């Protein structure tokens, strides 16, 4: 069961974008127009996008089917396609 939980956590980490960038936490001086002196520190770029073109469908499905009632309604919709049990 531990393997399944670890696997699920790695899937969520992949889709929810945990970046492994390590940043220096020491104080720094910022040099204007001298990018070679500013290397070695994290940039201050902010990304506020939740989805990209590649990850929209997997992330959206993971988010939707993490809720129990959405899985229930998917089951009901699939059962409606089965002719022998649909009235």
Secondary structure, 3 states (H helix, E strand, C coil): CHHHHHHHHHHHHHHCCCCCCCCCCCCCCCCCCCCCCCCCCCCCCCCCCCCCCCCHHHHHHHHHCCCHHHHHHHHHHHHHCCCCCCC
